[in-house]
Amino acid sequence: MLAEAAVGEIQPGMLVGLGTGRTARRGVKALAERLRVEGFKVDCIATSEATERLARELELNVVDFALVEEIDYLFDGCDEVDAHLRMLKGSGGAMTRERIIAWASKRRVYMVDGHKVVENLGTNATLSVAVMAFGLASTRASLRAAGLNGVCRRTMDGDLFVTDNGNLILDVPLTPDHSLEELAAHLNDVPGVVDHGLFLGEADEVLVDRGGKIEKMNRSV
């Protein structure tokens, strides 16, 4: 139901951004099924290589984002969201492409299960910080100076997790004492930090699955 609600606004001929992660996968599958049943077509932009593979398997038409200036509609998931629609993203390691595509999208809708709506970001999830391998120790020292002590993400096999863009991920615990806006600004200024999972102004709407009932959280004007 959550995925179906997320793709319900999509209209024929739209250019649609496809998010990354388990929840977004449900949306991609729901979109493919809707197109199959209703018989119309859209073009798609994928936020990760994994999403692109899934989209192509489902016979969605994926186009090259390098040639695109604006996207009509984006659906994606997030790790946590608060009452102000500030989000934590990055568990799938795709936040750099997810942010670029979000900024290029005219409308951005995110999907979460009810337990991901929190009072303070960082309650049940860590902050993902994408960093270059080049200068890793120096970058980590800069983050520690700001009170951010992260560990390098690893795969289930114990290897370092590497993003589609060839970066590493540091998973950093957050506390309620952190000012999210100040933290995001600081991370944006640290050389070696490519991107991070603080999505503080990207969401236009968040759809929340409350046990099968869909609640809509909208940004206050």
Residue frames as a rotation matrix with the C-alpha (Angstrom) as fourth column:
MET 1
0.562 0.827 0.000 0.00
0.827 -0.562 0.000 0.00
0.000 0.000 -1.000 0.00
LEU 2
0.404 -0.495 -0.769 2.84
0.180 -0.781 0.597 2.40
-0.897 -0.380 -0.227 0.83
ALA 3
-0.665 -0.715 0.215 4.59
0.306 0.001 0.952 1.80
-0.681 0.699 0.218 -2.49
GLU 4
-0.240 0.664 0.708 1.35
0.964 0.079 0.252 2.10
0.111 0.744 -0.659 -4.43
ALA 5
0.722 0.497 -0.483 0.64
0.588 -0.807 0.049 5.45
-0.365 -0.319 -0.875 -2.76
ALA 6
0.012 -0.828 -0.560 4.11
0.115 -0.555 0.824 6.71
-0.993 -0.075 0.088 -3.66
VAL 7
-0.882 -0.373 0.289 3.67
0.294 0.044 0.955 5.99
-0.369 0.927 0.071 -7.37
GLY 8
-0.067 0.983 0.170 0.03
0.864 0.142 -0.483 7.07
-0.499 0.114 -0.859 -7.51
GLU 9
0.423 0.223 -0.878 0.78
-0.008 -0.968 -0.250 10.62
-0.906 0.113 -0.408 -8.67
ILE 10
-0.621 -0.784 -0.018 2.92
-0.040 0.009 0.999 9.54
-0.783 0.621 -0.037 -11.63
GLN 11
0.501 0.814 -0.293 1.41
-0.251 -0.187 -0.950 10.45
-0.828 0.549 0.111 -14.97
PRO 12
0.631 -0.226 0.742 2.10
0.707 0.561 -0.430 9.34
-0.319 0.796 0.514 -18.56
GLY 13
0.611 -0.456 0.647 5.20
0.435 -0.489 -0.756 10.89
0.661 0.743 -0.100 -20.08
MET 14
0.922 -0.275 0.273 6.78
-0.386 -0.593 0.706 11.91
-0.032 -0.757 -0.653 -16.78
LEU 15
0.044 -0.947 -0.318 10.48
-0.143 0.309 -0.940 11.62
0.989 0.087 -0.122 -16.02
VAL 16
0.877 0.450 0.169 10.63
-0.279 0.190 0.941 9.75
0.392 -0.872 0.292 -12.71
GLY 17
-0.212 -0.944 0.254 13.50
-0.786 0.010 -0.618 9.48
0.581 -0.331 -0.744 -10.21
LEU 18
0.670 0.374 -0.642 13.83
-0.035 0.879 0.476 6.04
0.742 -0.297 0.601 -8.62
GLY 19
0.489 -0.451 0.746 15.25
-0.865 -0.361 0.348 5.87
0.113 -0.816 -0.567 -5.10
THR 20
-0.220 -0.674 -0.705 17.57
-0.343 0.730 -0.591 3.30
0.913 0.112 -0.391 -3.55
GLY 21
-0.804 -0.124 0.582 17.06
-0.594 0.230 -0.771 0.83
-0.038 -0.965 -0.259 -0.70
ARG 22
-0.899 0.424 0.109 14.51
0.408 0.902 -0.138 -1.77
-0.156 -0.080 -0.984 0.37
THR 23
-0.100 0.916 -0.389 11.57
0.342 -0.336 -0.878 0.63
-0.935 -0.220 -0.279 0.58
ALA 24
-0.126 -0.009 -0.992 12.42
-0.744 -0.660 0.100 2.26
-0.656 0.751 0.077 -2.74
ARG 25
-0.970 -0.229 -0.078 12.63
-0.227 0.751 0.620 -1.18
-0.084 0.620 -0.780 -4.35
ARG 26
-0.454 0.880 0.137 8.99
0.656 0.434 -0.618 -1.70
-0.603 -0.190 -0.774 -3.41
GLY 27
0.194 0.510 -0.838 8.19
-0.176 -0.822 -0.542 1.55
-0.965 0.252 -0.070 -5.17
VAL 28
-0.574 -0.475 -0.667 10.07
-0.743 -0.042 0.668 0.53
-0.346 0.879 -0.329 -8.32
LYS 29
-0.951 0.249 0.184 8.15
0.287 0.933 0.216 -2.74
-0.118 0.258 -0.959 -8.43
ALA 30
-0.118 0.961 -0.248 4.84
0.551 -0.145 -0.822 -0.95
-0.826 -0.234 -0.513 -7.83
LEU 31
-0.038 0.037 -0.999 5.61
-0.590 -0.807 -0.008 1.48
-0.807 0.589 0.052 -10.65
ALA 32
-0.885 -0.345 -0.312 6.42
-0.454 0.495 0.741 -1.35
-0.101 0.798 -0.594 -13.06
GLU 33
-0.709 0.684 0.173 3.17
0.636 0.725 -0.262 -3.10
-0.305 -0.076 -0.949 -12.16
ARG 34
0.067 0.761 -0.646 1.14
0.178 -0.646 -0.742 0.08
-0.982 -0.066 -0.178 -12.57
LEU 35
-0.325 -0.250 -0.912 2.62
-0.782 -0.471 0.408 0.72
-0.532 0.846 -0.042 -16.01
ARG 36
-0.998 -0.055 0.020 1.91
-0.038 0.866 0.498 -2.87
-0.045 0.496 -0.867 -17.00
VAL 37
-0.439 0.898 0.000 -1.72
0.742 0.363 -0.564 -2.71
-0.507 -0.248 -0.826 -15.89
GLU 38
0.323 0.627 -0.709 -2.53
0.207 -0.777 -0.594 0.80
-0.924 0.045 -0.380 -17.09
GLY 39
0.374 -0.149 0.915 -0.49
0.882 0.362 -0.302 0.62
-0.287 0.920 0.267 -20.29
PHE 40
0.981 -0.126 0.148 1.30
-0.059 -0.918 -0.393 3.98
0.185 0.377 -0.908 -20.22
LYS 41
0.361 -0.929 -0.074 4.99
0.812 0.353 -0.465 4.83
0.458 0.108 0.882 -20.32
VAL 42
0.967 -0.251 -0.049 7.42
-0.196 -0.849 0.491 6.97
-0.165 -0.465 -0.870 -18.35
ASP 43
0.316 -0.939 -0.132 11.17
0.057 0.158 -0.986 7.50
0.947 0.304 0.104 -18.45
CYS 44
0.969 0.038 -0.246 13.22
0.238 0.155 0.959 6.83
0.074 -0.987 0.141 -15.32
ILE 45
0.167 -0.939 0.300 16.43
-0.500 -0.343 -0.796 8.02
0.850 -0.017 -0.526 -13.67
ALA 46
0.686 0.039 -0.727 18.04
0.450 0.762 0.465 5.66
0.572 -0.646 0.505 -11.14
THR 47
0.764 -0.372 0.527 19.84
-0.602 -0.704 0.376 6.84
0.231 -0.604 -0.762 -8.00
SER 48
0.037 -0.791 0.610 22.15
-0.700 0.415 0.581 3.80
-0.713 -0.449 -0.538 -7.91
GLU 49
-0.627 -0.347 -0.698 23.48
-0.749 0.514 0.418 0.98
0.213 0.785 -0.582 -10.02
ALA 50
-0.936 0.308 0.173 21.40
0.199 0.864 -0.463 -1.50
-0.292 -0.399 -0.869 -8.01
THR 51
-0.084 0.952 -0.294 18.21
-0.043 -0.299 -0.953 0.43
-0.996 -0.067 0.066 -8.70
GLU 52
-0.087 0.004 -0.996 19.07
-0.946 -0.313 0.081 0.70
-0.312 0.950 0.031 -12.38
ARG 53
-0.931 -0.276 -0.237 19.56
-0.337 0.901 0.273 -3.07
0.139 0.334 -0.932 -12.61
LEU 54
-0.637 0.760 0.128 16.19
0.390 0.461 -0.797 -3.68
-0.665 -0.458 -0.590 -10.96
ALA 55
0.042 0.682 -0.730 14.45
-0.423 -0.650 -0.632 -1.14
-0.905 0.335 0.261 -13.19
ARG 56
-0.373 -0.246 -0.895 15.85
-0.928 0.098 0.360 -2.71
-0.001 0.964 -0.264 -16.34
GLU 57
-0.997 0.045 0.064 14.88
0.039 0.994 -0.102 -6.19
-0.069 -0.099 -0.993 -15.13
LEU 58
-0.308 0.946 -0.099 11.32
0.462 0.058 -0.885 -4.87
-0.832 -0.318 -0.455 -14.75
GLU 59
-0.297 0.086 0.951 11.50
0.954 -0.025 0.300 -3.39
0.049 0.996 -0.075 -18.27
LEU 60
0.682 0.377 -0.627 11.34
0.436 -0.898 -0.065 0.22
-0.587 -0.229 -0.777 -17.13
ASN 61
0.576 -0.460 0.676 12.94
0.623 -0.289 -0.727 2.70
0.530 0.840 0.120 -19.52
VAL 62
0.538 -0.498 -0.680 16.05
0.563 -0.388 0.730 4.11
-0.627 -0.775 0.072 -17.82
VAL 63
0.802 -0.244 0.545 17.68
0.354 -0.540 -0.763 7.19
0.481 0.806 -0.346 -19.36
ASP 64
-0.139 -0.974 -0.180 21.08
0.885 -0.040 -0.465 8.81
0.445 -0.223 0.867 -18.85
PHE 65
0.608 0.399 -0.686 20.94
0.732 -0.615 0.292 11.46
-0.306 -0.680 -0.666 -16.13
ALA 66
-0.414 -0.861 -0.296 23.94
0.614 -0.504 0.608 13.25
-0.673 0.070 0.737 -17.67
LEU 67
-0.845 0.127 0.519 21.62
0.436 -0.399 0.807 14.51
0.310 0.908 0.282 -20.40
VAL 68
0.133 0.983 -0.124 18.75
0.800 -0.033 0.600 15.56
0.586 -0.179 -0.791 -18.08
GLU 69
-0.646 -0.318 0.694 18.20
-0.033 -0.896 -0.442 19.00
0.763 -0.309 0.568 -16.55
GLU 70
-0.535 0.565 0.628 14.97
-0.845 -0.343 -0.411 18.42
-0.017 -0.750 0.661 -14.58
ILE 71
-0.895 0.277 -0.350 13.00
0.262 0.961 0.088 15.47
0.360 -0.013 -0.933 -13.24
ASP 72
-0.212 0.913 0.347 9.24
-0.297 -0.399 0.867 15.58
0.931 0.081 0.356 -12.74
TYR 73
0.681 0.580 0.446 8.86
-0.656 0.213 0.724 13.32
0.325 -0.786 0.526 -9.72
LEU 74
-0.466 -0.829 -0.310 11.10
-0.460 0.526 -0.715 11.41
0.756 -0.190 -0.626 -7.31
PHE 75
0.797 0.553 0.243 10.13
-0.487 0.351 0.800 8.67
0.357 -0.756 0.549 -4.88
ASP 76
-0.263 -0.917 -0.299 12.59
-0.234 0.361 -0.903 7.28
0.936 -0.167 -0.309 -2.35
GLY 77
0.650 0.386 -0.655 12.87
0.525 0.394 0.754 5.98
0.549 -0.834 0.053 1.20
CYS 78
0.091 -0.690 0.718 14.79
-0.564 -0.630 -0.533 7.21
0.821 -0.357 -0.447 4.22
ASP 79
-0.500 -0.404 -0.766 16.27
0.342 0.720 -0.604 5.81
0.796 -0.564 -0.221 7.42
GLU 80
-0.343 0.446 -0.827 14.59
0.880 -0.155 -0.449 8.29
-0.328 -0.882 -0.339 9.77
VAL 81
-0.398 0.249 0.883 12.45
0.381 -0.830 0.406 11.41
0.834 0.499 0.236 9.57
ASP 82
-0.796 0.151 -0.586 11.38
0.539 -0.265 -0.800 13.95
-0.277 -0.952 0.129 12.19
ALA 83
0.122 0.973 -0.194 8.32
0.762 -0.218 -0.610 16.18
-0.636 -0.074 -0.768 12.45
HIS 84
0.261 -0.108 -0.959 10.05
-0.323 -0.946 0.019 18.88
-0.910 0.305 -0.282 10.37
LEU 85
0.985 0.146 0.089 10.62
0.008 0.483 -0.876 16.46
-0.171 0.863 0.475 7.47
ARG 86
0.184 -0.979 -0.092 14.35
-0.982 -0.180 -0.058 16.43
0.040 0.101 -0.994 8.15
MET 87
0.956 0.251 -0.152 15.68
-0.271 0.954 -0.126 13.02
0.114 0.161 0.980 7.17
LEU 88
-0.066 -0.941 0.331 18.59
-0.659 0.290 0.694 10.67
-0.749 -0.172 -0.639 7.66
LYS 89
0.932 0.268 -0.245 19.55
-0.358 0.569 -0.740 8.73
-0.059 0.777 0.626 4.53
GLY 90
0.165 -0.955 -0.246 22.48
-0.960 -0.098 -0.263 6.63
0.227 0.279 -0.933 3.47
SER 91
0.217 -0.089 0.972 21.96
-0.543 0.816 0.196 3.07
-0.811 -0.571 0.129 4.68
GLY 92
0.834 0.108 0.541 22.16
0.348 0.657 -0.668 2.01
-0.428 0.746 0.511 1.02
GLY 93
-0.084 -0.988 -0.127 25.26
0.556 -0.152 0.817 4.12
-0.827 -0.002 0.562 0.46
ALA 94
-0.241 0.055 0.969 23.69
0.963 -0.113 0.246 6.08
0.123 0.992 -0.026 -2.41
MET 95
0.345 0.566 -0.749 23.08
0.721 -0.671 -0.175 9.45
-0.601 -0.479 -0.639 -0.78
THR 96
-0.573 -0.585 -0.573 25.31
0.072 -0.733 0.677 11.42
-0.816 0.347 0.462 -3.15
ARG 97
-0.945 0.271 0.181 23.33
0.205 0.061 0.977 10.43
0.254 0.961 -0.113 -6.24
GLU 98
-0.142 0.947 -0.288 20.09
0.982 0.172 0.083 10.54
0.128 -0.271 -0.954 -4.24
ARG 99
0.002 0.110 -0.994 20.73
0.502 -0.860 -0.095 14.17
-0.865 -0.498 -0.057 -3.27
ILE 100
-0.871 -0.372 -0.321 21.71
-0.082 -0.534 0.842 15.26
-0.485 0.759 0.434 -6.78
ILE 101
-0.754 0.638 0.157 18.57
0.452 0.330 0.829 13.70
0.477 0.696 -0.537 -8.23
ALA 102
-0.001 0.755 -0.656 16.42
0.973 -0.152 -0.176 15.13
-0.233 -0.638 -0.734 -5.42
TRP 103
-0.292 -0.179 -0.939 17.68
0.199 -0.972 0.124 18.63
-0.936 -0.151 0.320 -6.19
ALA 104
-0.975 -0.081 -0.207 16.86
-0.185 -0.224 0.957 18.14
-0.124 0.971 0.203 -9.87
SER 105
-0.636 0.771 -0.032 13.30
0.718 0.607 0.340 16.96
0.282 0.193 -0.940 -9.10
LYS 106
-0.556 0.526 0.644 10.23
-0.265 -0.846 0.462 19.19
0.788 0.087 0.610 -9.11
ARG 107
0.464 0.704 0.537 8.39
-0.803 0.080 0.590 17.01
0.373 -0.706 0.603 -6.59
ARG 108
-0.533 -0.758 -0.376 10.02
-0.399 0.617 -0.678 14.72
0.746 -0.212 -0.631 -4.01
VAL 109
0.527 0.777 0.343 8.08
-0.763 0.255 0.594 12.11
0.374 -0.575 0.727 -2.05
TYR 110
-0.624 -0.777 -0.084 9.63
-0.600 0.546 -0.585 9.78
0.500 -0.315 -0.807 0.52
MET 111
0.467 0.765 -0.443 8.26
-0.350 0.620 0.702 6.57
0.812 -0.173 0.557 2.06
VAL 112
-0.698 -0.662 0.275 8.79
-0.547 0.245 -0.800 5.25
0.463 -0.709 -0.533 5.60
ASP 113
-0.051 0.613 -0.789 7.30
0.552 0.675 0.489 2.74
0.832 -0.410 -0.372 7.98
GLY 114
0.738 0.552 0.388 5.91
0.061 -0.628 0.776 4.26
0.672 -0.549 -0.497 11.15
HIS 115
0.779 -0.442 -0.444 8.82
0.577 0.226 0.785 3.29
-0.247 -0.868 0.431 13.41
LYS 116
-0.190 -0.895 0.405 11.15
0.971 -0.233 -0.060 5.49
0.148 0.381 0.913 11.34
VAL 117
0.302 0.323 0.897 9.36
0.127 -0.946 0.298 8.66
0.945 0.024 -0.327 12.42
VAL 118
-0.023 -0.478 -0.878 11.41
0.955 0.250 -0.161 9.90
0.296 -0.842 0.451 15.38
GLU 119
0.881 0.273 -0.386 11.66
0.416 -0.835 0.361 12.90
-0.224 -0.479 -0.849 17.66
ASN 120
0.447 -0.818 -0.362 15.42
-0.612 -0.575 0.543 13.23
-0.652 -0.022 -0.758 17.13
LEU 121
0.794 -0.255 -0.552 17.38
-0.405 0.457 -0.792 12.03
0.454 0.852 0.259 14.11
GLY 122
-0.327 -0.939 -0.103 19.90
-0.604 0.292 -0.742 9.43
0.727 -0.180 -0.663 15.15
THR 123
0.192 0.490 0.850 17.52
-0.967 0.243 0.078 7.64
-0.168 -0.837 0.521 17.52
ASN 124
0.613 0.115 0.782 17.78
-0.139 0.990 -0.037 4.30
-0.778 -0.086 0.623 15.71
ALA 125
0.800 -0.344 0.492 20.10
0.587 0.276 -0.761 5.06
0.125 0.897 0.423 12.79
THR 126
0.016 -0.869 -0.494 23.57
0.618 -0.380 0.689 6.48
-0.786 -0.316 0.531 12.29
LEU 127
0.689 0.072 -0.721 24.65
-0.389 -0.803 -0.452 9.37
-0.612 0.592 -0.525 10.09
SER 128
0.494 -0.508 0.706 26.29
0.769 0.634 -0.082 8.12
-0.406 0.583 0.704 6.90
VAL 129
0.572 -0.420 -0.705 29.21
-0.419 -0.888 0.189 10.22
-0.706 0.187 -0.684 5.67
ALA 130
0.855 -0.289 0.431 30.70
0.517 0.547 -0.659 9.50
-0.045 0.786 0.617 2.25
VAL 131
0.581 -0.742 -0.333 34.44
-0.408 -0.620 0.670 10.23
-0.704 -0.254 -0.663 2.18
MET 132
0.642 -0.499 -0.582 37.28
-0.574 0.190 -0.796 9.85
0.508 0.846 -0.165 -0.26
ALA 133
0.849 -0.450 -0.277 39.77
0.523 0.790 0.320 7.09
0.075 -0.417 0.906 0.49
PHE 134
-0.073 -0.873 0.482 42.49
0.621 -0.418 -0.663 9.62
0.780 0.251 0.573 -0.36
GLY 135
-0.637 -0.270 0.722 43.33
-0.285 -0.788 -0.546 11.41
0.716 -0.554 0.425 2.90
LEU 136
0.210 0.842 -0.497 41.01
0.230 0.452 0.862 9.20
0.950 -0.296 -0.098 4.96
ALA 137
-0.104 -0.303 -0.947 42.93
0.968 0.188 -0.166 9.57
0.229 -0.934 0.274 8.24
SER 138
-0.961 -0.277 0.005 43.04
0.272 -0.948 -0.162 13.36
0.050 -0.155 0.987 7.90
THR 139
-0.422 0.883 0.203 39.33
-0.299 -0.347 0.889 13.53
0.856 0.315 0.411 7.11
ARG 140
0.280 0.527 -0.803 38.47
0.566 0.585 0.581 11.37
0.775 -0.617 -0.135 10.10
ALA 141
-0.533 -0.540 -0.651 40.60
0.846 -0.321 -0.426 13.61
0.021 -0.778 0.628 12.33
SER 142
-0.914 0.246 0.322 38.65
-0.163 -0.951 0.264 16.66
0.371 0.189 0.909 11.11
LEU 143
0.025 0.982 -0.189 35.39
-0.137 0.191 0.972 14.90
0.990 0.001 0.139 11.92
ARG 144
0.050 -0.064 -0.997 36.59
0.873 0.488 0.012 13.83
0.485 -0.871 0.081 15.38
ALA 145
-0.897 -0.435 -0.078 37.43
0.425 -0.800 -0.423 17.46
0.122 -0.413 0.903 16.13
ALA 146
-0.580 0.776 0.248 33.75
-0.615 -0.617 0.490 18.19
0.534 0.132 0.835 15.60
GLY 147
-0.443 0.373 0.816 32.71
-0.741 0.360 -0.567 15.34
-0.505 -0.855 0.117 17.88
LEU 148
0.635 0.651 -0.416 31.94
-0.769 0.483 -0.418 12.91
-0.071 0.585 0.808 15.06
ASN 149
-0.445 -0.785 0.430 33.49
-0.746 0.591 0.306 9.52
-0.495 -0.185 -0.849 15.70
GLY 150
0.594 0.724 -0.350 32.57
-0.784 0.422 -0.456 7.18
-0.182 0.545 0.818 12.88
VAL 151
-0.161 -0.578 0.800 33.57
-0.157 0.815 0.557 3.70
-0.974 -0.036 -0.222 11.80
CYS 152
-0.641 -0.133 -0.756 34.20
-0.757 -0.055 0.651 2.61
-0.128 0.990 -0.065 8.23
ARG 153
0.437 0.871 0.224 31.28
-0.751 0.490 -0.442 0.62
-0.495 0.025 0.869 6.89
ARG 154
-0.755 -0.655 0.016 32.05
-0.561 0.659 0.501 -2.91
-0.339 0.369 -0.865 5.79
THR 155
-0.094 0.684 -0.723 30.23
-0.793 0.388 0.470 -5.51
0.603 0.617 0.506 3.75
MET 156
0.811 0.455 0.369 28.97
-0.585 0.666 0.464 -8.81
-0.035 -0.592 0.805 5.14
ASP 157
0.773 -0.587 -0.240 32.24
0.408 0.750 -0.520 -10.35
0.486 0.304 0.819 3.90
GLY 158
0.546 -0.555 -0.627 34.28
0.640 -0.207 0.740 -7.90
-0.541 -0.806 0.242 5.97
ASP 159
-0.366 -0.654 0.662 35.49
0.921 -0.356 0.158 -5.84
0.132 0.668 0.732 3.02
LEU 160
-0.741 0.086 -0.665 35.27
0.136 -0.952 -0.276 -2.06
-0.657 -0.295 0.694 3.02
PHE 161
0.281 0.896 0.345 31.96
0.760 0.012 -0.650 -0.87
-0.586 0.445 -0.677 1.58
VAL 162
-0.822 -0.535 -0.196 32.59
0.261 -0.660 0.705 1.16
-0.506 0.528 0.682 -1.58
THR 163
0.102 0.915 -0.390 29.88
-0.063 -0.386 -0.920 3.36
-0.993 0.119 0.018 -3.10
ASP 164
0.645 0.229 0.729 28.97
0.679 0.267 -0.684 3.52
-0.351 0.936 0.017 -6.79
ASN 165
0.934 -0.302 0.191 31.15
-0.171 -0.846 -0.505 6.63
0.314 0.439 -0.842 -6.95
GLY 166
0.284 -0.887 -0.364 34.15
0.383 0.453 -0.805 4.85
0.879 0.089 0.468 -5.44
ASN 167
-0.163 -0.292 0.942 33.92
-0.656 -0.681 -0.325 6.43
0.737 -0.671 -0.081 -1.97
LEU 168
-0.726 -0.072 -0.684 33.96
0.434 0.724 -0.537 4.96
0.533 -0.686 -0.494 1.53
ILE 169
0.291 0.870 0.398 31.22
-0.063 -0.398 0.915 5.39
0.955 -0.291 -0.061 4.15
LEU 170
-0.913 -0.406 -0.044 31.71
0.042 0.014 -0.999 6.40
0.407 -0.914 0.004 7.77
ASP 171
0.143 0.966 -0.214 28.78
0.425 0.135 0.895 5.58
0.894 -0.219 -0.391 10.06
VAL 172
-0.811 -0.494 0.314 28.58
0.063 -0.607 -0.792 8.21
0.582 -0.623 0.523 12.78
PRO 173
-0.213 0.753 -0.623 26.31
0.970 0.241 -0.040 8.17
0.120 -0.613 -0.781 15.86
LEU 174
-0.404 0.191 0.894 24.23
0.025 -0.975 0.220 11.30
0.914 0.112 0.390 16.43
THR 175
-0.622 0.272 -0.734 22.98
0.778 0.115 -0.617 12.72
-0.083 -0.955 -0.283 19.71
PRO 176
0.473 0.873 0.121 20.15
0.875 -0.481 0.051 15.19
0.102 0.082 -0.991 20.43
ASP 177
0.317 -0.423 -0.849 22.87
0.392 -0.757 0.524 17.74
-0.864 -0.498 -0.074 21.27
HIS 178
-0.673 -0.601 0.431 23.88
0.618 -0.136 0.775 18.02
-0.407 0.788 0.463 17.62
SER 179
0.073 0.616 -0.784 22.47
-0.335 -0.726 -0.601 21.01
-0.939 0.306 0.153 15.73
LEU 180
0.290 0.074 0.954 21.54
0.629 0.737 -0.248 19.37
-0.721 0.672 0.167 12.45
GLU 181
0.967 0.105 0.232 21.82
0.246 -0.617 -0.748 22.51
0.064 0.780 -0.622 10.35
GLU 182
0.577 -0.816 0.038 25.21
-0.776 -0.533 0.337 23.43
-0.255 -0.224 -0.941 11.83
LEU 183
0.052 -0.547 0.835 26.42
-0.125 0.827 0.549 19.87
-0.991 -0.132 -0.025 11.44
ALA 184
0.606 0.231 0.761 25.38
0.675 0.357 -0.646 19.71
-0.421 0.905 0.061 7.79
ALA 185
0.963 -0.267 0.029 27.12
-0.221 -0.848 -0.482 23.03
0.153 0.458 -0.876 7.10
HIS 186
0.310 -0.895 0.320 30.29
-0.735 -0.012 0.678 21.80
-0.603 -0.445 -0.662 8.80
LEU 187
0.139 -0.228 0.964 30.33
0.306 0.935 0.178 18.54
-0.942 0.270 0.200 6.85
ASN 188
0.877 0.248 0.411 29.86
0.461 -0.197 -0.865 20.47
-0.133 0.949 -0.287 3.61
ASP 189
0.820 -0.571 0.046 33.06
-0.554 -0.810 -0.191 22.37
0.147 0.131 -0.981 4.42
VAL 190
0.364 -0.715 0.596 35.34
-0.389 0.465 0.795 19.44
-0.846 -0.522 -0.109 5.33
PRO 191
0.054 -0.421 -0.906 37.73
-0.989 0.102 -0.106 18.55
0.137 0.901 -0.410 2.50
GLY 192
-0.912 -0.388 -0.131 37.49
-0.380 0.921 -0.081 14.84
0.152 -0.024 -0.988 1.82
VAL 193
-0.464 0.848 0.256 33.79
0.174 0.371 -0.912 14.64
-0.869 -0.379 -0.320 2.70
VAL 194
-0.962 0.136 0.235 31.91
0.237 0.002 0.971 13.96
0.132 0.991 -0.035 -0.52
ASP 195
-0.222 0.935 0.275 28.39
-0.434 -0.347 0.831 13.96
0.873 0.065 0.483 0.95
HIS 196
-0.985 -0.025 0.170 26.40
-0.168 0.339 -0.926 12.93
-0.034 -0.941 -0.338 4.00
GLY 197
-0.655 0.743 -0.139 23.01
0.632 0.639 0.439 11.58
0.415 0.199 -0.888 4.99
LEU 198
-0.484 0.515 -0.707 21.49
0.429 -0.565 -0.705 14.75
-0.763 -0.644 0.053 6.44
PHE 199
-0.670 0.418 0.614 18.65
0.570 -0.241 0.786 15.58
0.476 0.876 -0.077 4.05
LEU 200
-0.719 0.270 -0.640 17.17
0.515 -0.412 -0.752 18.56
-0.467 -0.870 0.157 5.84
GLY 201
-0.314 0.610 -0.728 15.18
-0.408 -0.779 -0.476 20.27
-0.857 0.147 0.493 3.10
GLU 202
-0.947 -0.180 -0.265 14.70
-0.312 0.325 0.893 17.78
-0.075 0.929 -0.364 0.30
ALA 203
-0.731 0.676 0.093 11.34
0.672 0.736 -0.074 16.23
-0.119 0.008 -0.993 1.19
ASP 204
-0.738 0.629 0.243 8.15
-0.444 -0.724 0.528 17.81
0.508 0.281 0.814 -0.14
GLU 205
0.401 0.871 0.284 6.05
-0.870 0.265 0.416 15.03
0.287 -0.414 0.864 1.37
VAL 206
-0.826 -0.563 0.039 6.64
-0.542 0.771 -0.334 11.92
0.158 -0.297 -0.942 3.45
LEU 207
0.265 0.887 -0.378 4.24
-0.658 0.453 0.602 8.98
0.705 0.089 0.704 3.30
VAL 208
-0.659 -0.461 0.594 4.12
-0.751 0.352 -0.559 7.00
0.049 -0.815 -0.578 6.53
ASP 209
-0.177 0.559 -0.810 2.77
-0.160 0.795 0.585 3.46
0.971 0.233 -0.051 6.78
ARG 210
-0.563 0.114 0.819 0.86
-0.826 -0.125 -0.550 3.28
0.040 -0.986 0.164 10.06
GLY 211
-0.669 0.255 0.698 -0.09
-0.117 0.892 -0.437 -0.40
-0.734 -0.375 -0.566 10.06
GLY 212
-0.508 0.451 0.734 -1.64
0.830 0.482 0.279 -0.29
-0.228 0.751 -0.619 6.61
LYS 213
0.728 0.680 -0.089 -3.04
0.646 -0.723 -0.244 3.23
-0.230 0.121 -0.966 6.89
ILE 214
-0.167 -0.827 0.537 -1.04
0.926 -0.318 -0.203 5.85
0.339 0.464 0.818 4.98
GLU 215
0.604 0.233 -0.762 -0.38
0.564 -0.801 0.202 9.13
-0.563 -0.551 -0.615 6.77
LYS 216
0.368 -0.453 0.812 0.90
0.727 -0.405 -0.555 12.11
0.580 0.794 0.180 4.80
MET 217
0.299 -0.387 -0.872 3.45
0.661 -0.576 0.481 14.45
-0.688 -0.720 0.084 6.37
ASN 218
0.522 -0.050 0.852 3.79
0.738 -0.475 -0.480 17.72
0.428 0.879 -0.211 4.47
ARG 219
-0.562 -0.813 -0.151 6.26
0.808 -0.501 -0.310 20.55
0.176 -0.296 0.939 4.81
SER 220
0.355 0.648 -0.674 4.88
0.759 -0.621 -0.196 23.62
-0.546 -0.442 -0.712 6.59
VAL 221
0.310 -0.190 0.932 4.94
0.734 -0.575 -0.361 26.76
0.604 0.796 -0.039 4.47
